[in-house]
């Protein structure tokens, strides 16, 4: 074949219609019909002939499928999540308002199907919000299933058991399929399992109704303090034993420690990103648990007792701790979640204490006077140069004191100590 023969002439000589077929060269690119074959393909090259009409049809079908897929996914994730939450809330409220009708079976069935869909649907493989929403829907299903019971503890216990089961199932399925959400589902499963253990144990042991909320609220400061260390997975071989290096390394009394392995920049970056995702998801769940426990505790604790005042003081301590802890949290979801939890706990304290004040104007004036005195002291301290370091250390000391004292106060407020003493006696 002469080298100056065009692609069109080659197709015509082969008996092919150049308007219906095309030619692909050795490089994989379509060859123009009016170019010389020798300019595009060297000696011994293979040329591929394809049907242009079929290619156009396939391209149009692919474009149409992509357009339909884009139309399905154009709905914002927030709208879909809000729709699922609204349906779950409507079913739960309907079943609670009519506990002896067929609404219970319908609501439980639909909520269980919704939880299963949030676990196994392909769209939930990479959605962190859907992964966190599945146990919440399961909690609603379990609570609705026992809505006919007169014991709120039983309802909450069954709901928590269902949520913990679905959370563990979600984590196992994510690990099995190597889904991206496997990073955050482990922390959620642990938190839901802890909640289920506390609620179920208090219910089976016959503890006071406010005991579970008090225990969960008492564990909140400790959980937030352990949030960051527990979110960063570091192998033991990557840690340096500094006391050993300072004390024994210069001598000959012991062997040298194992050297750390080589640092991989990409692995470190991935670890930091995954740790941030773990911390944010766990912080959201802990913040919701803290807010719900604060309101539940102050609503269920017996009025006019020492337990009530301990509950008020413990809840205020948790609010102060979260306000101090949020200043050291990184910017983002964790900081916002801890701040909102502090506001919710403080609001619960204010709503509970406000009716107790016989002279509300006088108490308000006293509160404004105290706030003004604190502001004046802050201004004087800043003017004297005691800016960040001193206040940071003071905040750390107060935060540590709250971590130590608040759980003890809330433990006494739960009534467990009195109940144990009563049973022993």
Buried (B, 14 or more C-beta within 10 A) or exposed (E): EEEEEBBBBBBEEEEBEBEEBBBBBBEEEBBBBEEBBBEBBEEEEEBEEEEBEEEEEEEEEEEEEEEEEEEEEEEEEEEBBEEBBEBBEEBBEBBBEEEEEEBBEBBBEBBBEBBBBBBBEEEBBEBBBBBBBBBBBBBBBBBBBBBEEEEBBBBBBBBBBBBBBBBBBBBBBBEEEEBBBBBBBBBBBBBBBBBBBBBBBBBEEEBBBBBBBBBBBBBBBEBBBEBBEBBEEEEEEEEEEEEEEEEBEEEEEEEEBEEEEEEEEEEEEEBEEBBBBBBBBBBBBBBBBBBBBBBBBBEBBEEEEEBBBBBBBBBBBBBBBBBBBBEEBEEEBBBBBBBBBBBBBBBBBEEBBEEEEEEEEEBEEEEEEEEEEEEEEEEEBEEEEEEEEEBEEEBEEEBEEBBEBBBEBBBBBBBBEEBEEEEEE
